[in-house]
Amino acid sequence: MLSFRNSARELAHSGVDTAVISVGSTEQCGPCLPLHLDTLVAEYFASAWGEALNAYVLPTLPFNTAEEHSSFRGTITLRPQTMMQVLEEMAGVLSAQGFRKQVLTTGHGGSRWIPALVKHVNCQYEDTVLVNAHHGGARVWAQALKRAGLARSGELHRGSVSRAIALFLCPDFVADGEYGQRVPRRMEACQDYVTWDKIAPNGSWGEYTGADAAVVTAEAGRRLLEYFVERQARRLKDHLAEACRVKGI
């Protein structure tokens, strides 16, 4: 694996033709978790895919679409078209440099612009393929939650699962205390209509209580992420190879 920490000469001599583009987010993560958590998750994924594919890993972009969180101080949100324009230009530059295989990964679940971007870039650049690293990964993630003992959290945003991940990735930035609430499942159908302070006032669409402490640990976060990237990396390799075959790359 190579990254932005390597030199241009090292990249030129490496023969690597695969690049990993990662996107995090700077958004509220409830009262006890840091705003850069999604960016840390994206960095973790990017490193894993880079190792699996022997790829060039770019620095993680720390901003994303996060309109639902924009009423909370510190959140930065960009328009979907802004995200797509920036990433399309990145894909074009990388393609011109010979990175014909490109992988997009994110740590932010609200990145709904990804399917449109993947389709557009692949239509614009016939000699380059861009794939979503998380293609088909929902079932793998569900399995990882079970393996980590976190499958029953019922969270949509920054409850027990996010706390376990944060305890693993950035323990020094996790504050003590209970937080969040269980939001009725029917409210998921309304999540795009208002900023989430109207639904989950403290920003956590999910709950963490003292009773969860024995399960919600750094070890649980480690098991969750490691299981996911190990299994998903295999799927990604196969998916990328098939996409290259289809495009004749």
Secondary structure as the mmCIF struct_conf table of DSSP 4:
data_model
#
loop_
_struct_conf.conf_type_id
_struct_conf.id
_struct_conf.beg_label_comp_id
_struct_conf.beg_label_asym_id
_struct_conf.beg_label_seq_id
_struct_conf.end_label_comp_id
_struct_conf.end_label_asym_id
_struct_conf.end_label_seq_id
STRN STRN1 LEU A 2 SER A 3
TURN_TY1_P TURN_TY1_P1 PHE A 4 ARG A 5
BEND BEND1 ASN A 6 ASN A 6
HELX_RH_AL_P HELX_RH_AL_P1 ALA A 8 SER A 14
STRN STRN2 THR A 18 VAL A 23
BEND BEND2 PRO A 31 LEU A 33
TURN_TY1_P TURN_TY1_P2 LEU A 35 HIS A 36
HELX_RH_AL_P HELX_RH_AL_P2 LEU A 37 LEU A 53
TURN_TY1_P TURN_TY1_P3 ASN A 54 ASN A 54
STRN STRN3 TYR A 56 VAL A 57
HELX_LH_PP_P HELX_LH_PP_P1 LEU A 58 THR A 60
STRN STRN4 LEU A 61 LEU A 61
STRN STRN5 ASN A 64 ASN A 64
HELX_RH_3T_P HELX_RH_3T_P1 GLU A 67 HIS A 69
TURN_TY1_P TURN_TY1_P4 SER A 70 SER A 71
BEND BEND3 PHE A 72 PHE A 72
TURN_TY1_P TURN_TY1_P5 ARG A 73 GLY A 74
STRN STRN6 THR A 77 THR A 77
HELX_RH_AL_P HELX_RH_AL_P3 PRO A 80 ALA A 96
TURN_TY1_P TURN_TY1_P6 GLN A 97 GLY A 98
STRN STRN7 LYS A 101 THR A 106
BEND BEND4 GLY A 107 GLY A 107
TURN_TY1_P TURN_TY1_P7 GLY A 109 GLY A 110
TURN_TY1_P TURN_TY1_P8 ARG A 112 TRP A 113
HELX_RH_AL_P HELX_RH_AL_P4 ILE A 114 GLN A 124
TURN_TY1_P TURN_TY1_P9 GLU A 126 ASP A 127
STRN STRN8 VAL A 129 ASN A 132
TURN_TY1_P TURN_TY1_P10 ALA A 133 GLY A 136
HELX_RH_AL_P HELX_RH_AL_P5 ALA A 138 ALA A 148
TURN_TY1_P TURN_TY1_P11 GLY A 149 GLY A 149
TURN_TY1_P TURN_TY1_P12 ALA A 151 ARG A 152
BEND BEND5 LEU A 156 LEU A 156
STRN STRN9 HIS A 157 HIS A 157
BEND BEND6 ARG A 158 GLY A 159
HELX_RH_AL_P HELX_RH_AL_P6 SER A 160 LEU A 169
HELX_RH_3T_P HELX_RH_3T_P2 PRO A 171 PHE A 173
HELX_LH_PP_P HELX_LH_PP_P2 VAL A 174 ASP A 176
BEND BEND7 GLY A 177 GLY A 177
STRN STRN10 TYR A 179 GLN A 181
HELX_LH_PP_P HELX_LH_PP_P3 ARG A 182 PRO A 184
HELX_RH_3T_P HELX_RH_3T_P3 ARG A 185 CYS A 190
TURN_TY1_P TURN_TY1_P13 GLN A 191 TYR A 193
BEND BEND8 VAL A 194 VAL A 194
HELX_RH_3T_P HELX_RH_3T_P4 TRP A 196 LYS A 198
TURN_TY1_P TURN_TY1_P14 ILE A 199 ILE A 199
BEND BEND9 ALA A 200 ALA A 200
TURN_TY1_P TURN_TY1_P15 PRO A 201 ASN A 202
BEND BEND10 GLY A 203 GLY A 203
STRN STRN11 TRP A 205 TRP A 205
STRN STRN12 GLY A 206 TYR A 208
HELX_RH_3T_P HELX_RH_3T_P5 GLY A 210 ASP A 212
TURN_TY1_P TURN_TY1_P16 ALA A 213 VAL A 215
BEND BEND11 VAL A 216 THR A 217
HELX_RH_AL_P HELX_RH_AL_P7 ALA A 218 LYS A 247
TURN_TY1_P TURN_TY1_P17 GLY A 248 GLY A 248
#
